[in-house]
Amino acid sequence: MDHQGYTFFIGDIALDEYYSTEYFPKIRDKVIVHTLPSQMGGMIANAASVYASYQQPAKFLTGLNNGFISQKLCESLRESGIDITYMVWDDSLPDAKTIIILAEDEHTIFIPTMGIQRLEISPETLKAICNAEYIYSNFCELKPLTSGDLDAAGILSRARSHGAKIWCDLDVGDLHPQEEHLFNYVDTLFVNEIGFKNLSGTKSEEETKQFLFQKGIEMIVVTYADKGCRIFTEQNEFTVKGINVPVTDVTGAGDTFCSSFLYAYKLTKNIQLSAEFANYAAARAVTIMGGRAGACGTETVLQFIKEHGEDTERFNFF
């Protein structure tokens, strides 16, 4: 079966409730926080929205209840041009929310669990996943997937056999032991600096890379916030320096980076150029409030690149 050129995003969406304070409290501390406007969020939904803003076809799947907040969240995806045909509805689920505290030039996120232990998808949804060119998700979102007798590993194995490439953003790399077998189905892995350290444990950097390559992972992308990123393949290493910008909100910066990298790589297959484009896209996003500040389209990113003195001719294939 030939893939059909779209990316299937599987994972979370949430209403981000923002609060700001001068410093982050310690245990048993009490602080005054200022309520800020809520924003649409969720790691995978943020990434899907950024990707769709580049005029790329995207489908999205997660489990939600039928309440007002869920409908509002889904409307935001539809308005972004994302296909939500394959959503799973379950009124036993709580509302999808996160609490974000802005303090000391950083963000701290509290994520109430949805309690999803099993997410049964239909044969039609399974077919759509297998038809995707790329699947973008993370382990905690993939783990509950089932389709008949297939568990998450079976679904991913079938998708790969149909030609789908699986890209996962593990963020801080906080994995449960029962998720580790999913490494075997990943083509490209994103982690941030903390995530890479968590994956390493007592292993050296080289040992960690070899462990992941032996699982079949082709590309490891490690982000370092304002310090840039490093990308490893079995043959090469690529480095992109950070971009100095005034920071308003770093929520969604990683999501912007990852989906921008996917967009650029899909078009060019050029790792260095894809990382540079993604780095600029993420740098621009942190200057604006909200996890979907990066959903701005190609021309806006190119204008940002130009404003920072870079020749955009190298990116003229977008």
C-alpha positions as CSV (number, residue, x, y, z in Angstrom):
1,M,0.0,0.0,0.0
2,D,1.4,3.4,-1.0
3,H,1.3,6.2,1.6
4,Q,-0.7,9.2,0.7
5,G,1.5,12.1,1.7
6,Y,-0.1,13.2,5.0
7,T,1.2,13.0,8.5
8,F,-0.9,11.4,11.2
9,F,-0.5,13.0,14.6
10,I,-1.5,10.8,17.5
11,G,-1.6,12.3,21.0
12,D,-2.6,15.0,23.4
13,I,-4.6,18.2,23.1
14,A,-5.4,20.4,26.0
15,L,-6.6,23.8,27.2
16,D,-3.6,25.5,28.6
17,E,-4.5,27.6,31.7
18,Y,-1.7,30.2,32.2
19,Y,-0.6,31.8,35.5
20,S,2.4,34.0,36.2
21,T,4.3,34.7,39.4
22,E,7.7,36.3,40.3
23,Y,9.2,33.0,41.5
24,F,8.2,29.3,41.6
25,P,7.2,28.2,45.0
26,K,8.9,25.6,47.2
27,I,7.1,22.8,49.0
28,R,4.6,24.3,51.6
29,D,5.1,27.8,50.1
30,K,2.3,30.1,49.2
31,V,2.4,32.6,46.4
32,I,0.1,35.0,44.6
33,V,-0.3,34.1,40.9
34,H,-1.8,36.2,38.1
35,T,-4.3,34.6,35.8
36,L,-3.5,35.0,32.1
37,P,-5.6,34.2,29.1
38,S,-6.0,30.5,28.4
39,Q,-4.4,29.1,25.2
40,M,-5.0,26.0,23.0
41,G,-2.2,23.5,23.7
42,G,-1.1,19.9,24.1
43,M,2.3,18.7,22.7
44,I,1.0,16.7,19.8
45,A,-1.8,19.2,18.9
46,N,0.7,22.1,19.0
47,A,3.0,20.2,16.6
48,A,0.1,19.4,14.3
49,S,-1.0,23.0,14.2
50,V,2.5,24.2,13.3
51,Y,2.8,21.6,10.7
52,A,-0.6,22.4,9.1
53,S,0.3,26.1,9.0
54,Y,3.0,25.1,6.5
55,Q,0.2,24.0,4.2
56,Q,1.0,20.3,4.9
57,P,-1.8,17.7,5.2
58,A,-2.3,16.5,8.8
59,K,-4.7,14.2,10.6
60,F,-5.1,14.1,14.4
61,L,-6.3,11.4,16.8
62,T,-6.8,11.3,20.5
63,G,-9.5,10.4,23.1
64,L,-11.7,13.2,24.4
65,N,-15.1,13.5,26.1
66,N,-18.0,15.3,24.3
67,G,-18.0,18.4,26.6
68,F,-17.7,22.1,25.8
69,I,-13.9,22.2,26.3
70,S,-13.4,19.2,24.0
71,Q,-15.5,20.8,21.3
72,K,-13.6,24.0,21.6
73,L,-10.3,22.2,21.3
74,C,-11.5,20.3,18.2
75,E,-12.7,23.5,16.6
76,S,-9.3,24.9,17.0
77,L,-7.8,22.0,15.1
78,R,-10.5,22.2,12.3
79,E,-9.7,25.9,11.9
80,S,-6.1,25.0,11.5
81,G,-7.0,22.7,8.6
82,I,-6.4,19.5,10.5
83,D,-8.5,16.4,9.8
84,I,-10.1,15.2,13.0
85,T,-12.3,12.5,11.5
86,Y,-10.6,9.8,13.5
87,M,-11.1,11.1,17.0
88,V,-12.2,8.7,19.8
89,W,-15.0,9.9,22.0
90,D,-15.5,8.7,25.6
91,D,-17.5,10.6,28.1
92,S,-15.9,8.9,31.0
93,L,-12.7,10.9,30.3
94,P,-12.1,14.2,32.2
95,D,-11.6,17.5,30.5
96,A,-8.3,17.9,28.8
97,K,-6.4,20.8,30.6
98,T,-2.9,21.7,31.7
99,I,-1.7,24.3,34.2
100,I,1.3,26.4,33.2
101,I,3.2,28.6,35.6
102,L,5.4,31.3,34.1
103,A,8.1,32.3,36.6
104,E,11.8,33.2,36.5
105,D,12.0,33.2,32.7
106,E,10.8,29.6,32.5
107,H,7.6,27.6,32.4
108,T,6.5,24.8,34.7
109,I,3.7,22.6,33.4
110,F,1.3,20.5,35.5
111,I,-0.5,17.9,33.3
112,P,-3.5,16.2,34.9
113,T,-3.7,12.7,33.6
114,M,-6.6,11.6,31.3
115,G,-6.5,8.1,32.7
116,I,-6.6,6.5,29.2
117,Q,-5.4,2.9,29.6
118,R,-6.8,1.6,26.3
119,L,-7.7,3.5,23.1
120,E,-9.5,1.2,20.7
121,I,-9.3,2.4,17.1
122,S,-11.5,1.3,14.2
123,P,-10.3,-0.7,11.1
124,E,-10.8,2.6,9.1
125,T,-8.6,4.5,11.5
126,L,-5.9,1.7,11.3
127,K,-6.0,1.9,7.6
128,A,-5.6,5.7,7.7
129,I,-2.6,5.3,10.0
130,C,-1.0,2.8,7.7
131,N,-1.6,5.1,4.7
132,A,0.3,8.0,6.4
133,E,3.7,9.1,5.1
134,Y,4.7,10.0,8.6
135,I,3.3,9.2,12.1
136,Y,4.2,11.8,14.8
137,S,3.6,11.0,18.4
138,N,5.3,9.9,21.7
139,F,5.4,6.7,23.7
140,C,2.8,7.6,26.4
141,E,0.3,8.5,23.6
142,L,1.0,5.4,21.5
143,K,1.0,2.9,24.4
144,P,-2.8,2.7,24.9
145,L,-3.6,2.1,21.2
146,T,-5.3,-1.1,20.2
147,S,-7.2,-2.3,17.1
148,G,-8.8,-5.7,17.5
149,D,-6.0,-8.1,18.4
150,L,-3.2,-5.5,17.7
151,D,-1.6,-3.6,20.5
152,A,0.5,-0.5,20.0
153,A,3.5,-2.4,18.8
154,G,1.4,-4.4,16.3
155,I,-0.1,-1.2,15.0
156,L,3.3,0.5,14.5
157,S,4.7,-2.6,12.9
158,R,1.9,-2.8,10.4
159,A,2.2,0.9,9.7
160,R,5.9,0.6,9.0
161,S,5.3,-2.4,6.8
162,H,3.2,-0.1,4.6
163,G,6.0,2.5,4.4
164,A,5.1,4.9,7.2
165,K,8.0,6.6,9.0
166,I,7.5,7.0,12.7
167,W,8.8,10.2,14.4
168,C,8.5,10.5,18.2
169,D,9.1,13.4,20.5
170,L,10.0,12.1,23.9
171,D,10.6,15.6,25.4
172,V,12.2,15.0,28.8
173,G,12.5,11.2,28.3
174,D,10.4,10.2,31.3
175,L,9.7,6.7,30.2
176,H,7.9,3.8,31.9
177,P,9.6,0.3,31.5
178,Q,6.6,-1.0,29.6
179,E,7.1,1.7,26.9
180,E,10.7,0.9,26.1
181,H,9.9,-1.8,23.5
182,L,8.5,1.0,21.3
183,F,12.0,2.2,20.5
184,N,12.1,-0.7,18.0
185,Y,9.5,1.0,15.8
186,V,10.9,4.6,15.7
187,D,12.7,6.1,12.8
188,T,13.5,9.5,14.2
189,L,13.7,10.4,17.9
190,F,13.5,13.9,19.4
191,V,14.5,14.6,23.0
192,N,15.6,17.7,24.8
193,E,18.7,18.0,26.9
194,I,17.1,16.7,30.0
195,G,15.5,13.9,28.0
196,F,18.8,12.8,26.6
197,K,20.3,12.7,30.1
198,N,17.4,10.7,31.3
199,L,17.7,8.2,28.5
200,S,21.5,7.9,29.1
201,G,21.3,7.1,32.8
202,T,24.7,5.8,33.6
203,K,25.7,5.3,30.0
204,S,28.0,7.7,28.1
205,E,26.8,9.8,25.2
206,E,28.3,7.4,22.7
207,E,26.8,4.3,24.5
208,T,23.4,6.0,24.5
209,K,23.6,6.7,20.8
210,Q,24.7,3.2,20.0
211,F,21.9,1.8,22.2
212,L,19.3,3.8,20.2
213,F,20.9,3.0,16.8
214,Q,20.8,-0.7,17.6
215,K,17.1,-0.4,18.2
216,G,16.8,0.7,14.5
217,I,16.5,4.5,15.1
218,E,18.0,6.3,12.1
219,M,18.2,9.9,13.5
220,I,18.4,11.3,17.0
221,V,17.7,15.0,17.5
222,V,18.6,16.6,20.8
223,T,17.5,20.1,21.5
224,Y,19.2,22.5,23.9
225,A,16.7,25.4,24.1
226,D,18.5,28.7,23.4
227,K,21.8,26.8,22.8
228,G,20.6,25.1,19.6
229,C,20.5,21.5,18.8
230,R,22.6,18.4,17.8
231,I,21.5,15.7,15.4
232,F,23.1,12.2,15.2
233,T,22.9,9.6,12.6
234,E,25.1,6.5,12.5
235,Q,27.4,8.2,9.9
236,N,27.3,11.9,10.9
237,E,26.7,14.5,13.6
238,F,25.2,18.0,12.9
239,T,25.2,21.0,15.1
240,V,23.1,24.2,15.0
241,K,23.8,27.2,17.3
242,G,21.1,28.8,19.3
243,I,19.5,32.2,18.4
244,N,19.3,35.0,21.0
245,V,15.8,36.4,21.3
246,P,13.7,38.0,24.0
247,V,11.7,35.2,25.6
248,T,8.0,35.6,26.4
249,D,6.8,32.0,26.7
250,V,8.7,28.8,25.9
251,T,5.6,26.6,25.9
252,G,5.4,24.8,22.6
253,A,8.9,25.7,21.5
254,G,9.9,22.1,21.3
255,D,6.7,21.2,19.4
256,T,7.4,24.0,16.9
257,F,11.0,22.8,16.4
258,C,10.0,19.2,15.9
259,S,7.2,19.7,13.4
260,S,9.2,22.4,11.6
261,F,12.1,20.0,11.3
262,L,9.7,17.3,9.9
263,Y,8.3,19.8,7.4
264,A,11.7,20.9,6.2
265,Y,13.0,17.3,6.1
266,K,10.0,16.0,4.2
267,L,10.7,18.5,1.5
268,T,14.5,18.5,1.4
269,K,15.9,15.4,3.1
270,N,18.7,17.8,4.2
271,I,19.3,17.4,7.9
272,Q,21.5,20.5,8.4
273,L,19.1,22.8,6.6
274,S,16.0,21.3,8.3
275,A,17.6,21.8,11.7
276,E,18.4,25.4,10.9
277,F,14.9,26.2,9.7
278,A,13.4,24.5,12.8
279,N,15.8,26.4,15.0
280,Y,14.6,29.8,13.6
281,A,10.9,28.7,13.8
282,A,11.3,27.8,17.5
283,A,13.2,31.0,18.3
284,R,10.5,33.1,16.8
285,A,7.8,31.1,18.7
286,V,9.2,31.8,22.2
287,T,8.8,35.6,21.6
288,I,5.0,35.2,21.6
289,M,2.6,33.8,24.2
290,G,1.0,30.4,23.7
291,G,2.0,26.9,22.7
292,R,0.9,27.4,19.1
293,A,2.7,30.7,18.5
294,G,4.8,28.7,16.0
295,A,1.7,28.1,13.8
296,C,2.5,31.0,11.6
297,G,3.3,29.6,8.1
298,T,6.5,29.4,6.1
299,E,6.6,33.0,4.9
300,T,6.6,34.4,8.5
301,V,9.5,32.1,9.5
302,L,11.4,33.2,6.4
303,Q,10.8,36.8,7.3
304,F,12.1,36.1,10.8
305,I,15.2,34.5,9.3
306,K,15.8,37.6,7.1
307,E,15.4,39.9,10.1
308,H,18.2,38.1,11.8
309,G,20.6,38.7,9.0
310,E,20.4,35.3,7.3
311,D,20.2,34.8,3.6
312,T,16.9,33.1,2.9
313,E,18.0,31.9,-0.6
314,R,19.1,28.6,1.0
315,F,15.4,28.1,2.0
316,N,13.8,29.0,-1.3
317,F,12.5,25.5,-1.9
318,F,9.8,26.0,0.8
